[in-house]
Amino acid sequence: MSKLRQSGEDYLETIYILSKRGEVRSVDIANEMNVSKPSVCRAVGILKKGGFIDIDEYGYISLTDEGNRTAKNVYERHTVLTDWLVGIGVDEKTAEEDACRLEHNFSEESFEKLKNHIKICHKKSDI
């Protein structure tokens, strides 16, 4: 499997979110991400070639096991970072935007440490 760039991770995350709602087509991705259909076509080709997605004969897109693992990881980073930013007082729209940028730039070690820190702080606040 090839390493993805930020935009590839964003496409996988979008496919993951859309798949929770139902079947996914290129047009759904374009609408969700507010990008052109040619941009989606190019990204879908790269993701398919990289082994992250499959496309059936009707044009429906599904995540492979590798694509699903990668998408879940990106989605977890996004949600944890968004929740953390909102929790420290950042407005939700800004938190979403910042989390989208940050999710791609954290090392695995730093992200795990942040998650553990958040859990510890959350437990302390429950006492």
Buried (B, 14 or more C-beta within 10 A) or exposed (E): EEEBEEBBBBBBBBBBBBBEEEEBBBEBBBEBBEBEEEBBEEBBEBBBEBEBBEBEEEEBBBBBEBBBBBBBBBBBBBEBBBBBBBEEEBEEEEBBEBBBEBBBEBEEEEBEEBBEEBEEEEEEEEE
